[in-house]
Amino acid sequence: MTTERHPAQPDVPSIDPKEELLRRVPPTFYPDPEQPRKPQWHAFRPNQHDTDGVSVGRRQLVASLEAFSYTPDGSKRRNVAQFRAAHVQELGLTVEPRPLPDDRSHAVIPEMNIRDYESGGERKLAIKEWALKLAHEHAQMVLVLDEPDSGESISL
């Protein structure tokens, strides 16, 4: 862990390439039919909330995987995938800390935002390729819900 601080948020450490990142994976996006131990690429595709980039959590700043598995509004639980910041950087992308008032761990991959995805063309294709690589080559499932509605989970 680095001791360097993010300039905009002095109490939030900068992201080290070795740092583990987390992404919530809806039950419909896990498992991938072609790679059963991996999430589908759709899990890394930007959604309507990802206007400034795909949201991820910083594992070192989350209370627990169980707590992180809940959606920000607390209404649903999700599976959780983990990957390193270095994997994002290997794709030529960045990870920026973007803490929220109720979530210090929040960060984004700004190059993978919903506006660029919806614009189509080369940007959409690039985002799809990045999402596929993150899902199939780098992501490891670290928490899988036993049954999506049961609230039971298995930490892997």
N, C-alpha and C positions, 0 to 999 in steps of 0.2 A: 504494500500500500504506500502510495506517495504522501508526503506531508505537504506538498504544494497545494495551495488553495485556489479555487476558482475565483477570478477577479470580481465577477458580478455578485457572487455569494460567498463572502469570506469564510463562513462556517461550513462550507461544503467543499470537500477535497476534489481536486481535479481527477479526471479518469485516467488511470494507469492502463497501459495495454494488457497487463496481466489480469486486470479486474474482470470478475464474472458479472455478466449482465443477464437479466431475466426478461422473458416475454410471456404474457398470459396467452394461453392457447385455448380457444373455445372447443368444446367437445366435438363439434362438427369438423374441426380441422386436425383431429388426431384420432387414430393413427393415419398415416399416409398408406393407401392401398399397395403402393409399390415398395415402400420401405416401412414396414410395420412398427419399427421402433423410433420413427422420426415423425415430426409434425408435417402437415401439408404446407406447401409454399404459401398458401393463403393466410396462414398464421402470421406471416411477416409482411403481408401486403398492407399498405396504409388503409385505414378506415376513415370514416367521416370525421372522427375526432383528431386525426393525425395531420392537422393543418400545418404544423411546424416540423413535422417529421414523425416517423414511427416511434411510439413510446416504448421505453424499456425501463426496467428497474435496476438499480445497482445493488447486487446481493449484499455487499458489505454494509449497506445502509438500511436494509429491510429488517424488521423485527424477527420475521420467520417466513419460511416458504408458505406455511399455512396462511398467515396474514396476507401475504402478497397475492395469494391465489384468488382473493376476493376482488371483484371489479371495484373501481374507485367509489362508486355509490354504495358498495356493500351488498348489493342485491343478488349477485350471482358469484359462483365459484368457477374457476377455470383451471385447466391443467397448466403446468409451468415448464417452460423450456429454458435452458441455460446455455450461454456461449460466452466467449471471451471478447473483450473490446478489440484485441489484436485481430480477431477474425473480421471484424467490421473494417478495420484499417487496411487489412490485406486486400479488400475489395475496392480500396480507394475512397472509402467513406469515412465520416467522422461520427463521434459520439459526443454530445454536448450535455453537461449537467443542466437541467431545467427544473430545479426543485419547485414543488407546489406547496401552498400553505399547509396542506395536510399530508404531504408526501415528499420528504427530503431525498428519497432515492430516485425520483423521476428524472429521466434523461431522454434525449431524442437522437435519432439518426436523421438529421435534417434533409439529406439528399433524397430520402424516401418519404416524400410528403404526398398527401392526397391530391393537391392541385396538379402537380407534375404527372401523377398517375392518371388522373382523369383527362389530362390534355392529350393523351394518346401519343402516337408516333414513337420516336426513338426513346424519349424519357420513360414512357410506360414500359417499353420492352426492357430497358435497363433496370428499372425497379423490379420487374418480374424476375429477371435473371438474378439480381442481388437477393431477392426473397427466396428463390429456389436454392441458391448456394447457402444462405444462412440456415434454411430449414434442413436441407439434406446433407450438407457437408459439415456443418459446425454445431448445430443445436443438439443438445442432449436433453431428454425429458428428465426432470428432477422431481416432479410431482405429477402424478396422474390420478385423477378422480376415479374411484372404484366404480361408481355409477354417477353420472352427472348430477342427478337431483338428490342423491343420498347424503351428500356432505362428507362422505367417507373418502379418504385419500390414501395413496401409497407413495411414500417418499422413496425414490430410487437412488 
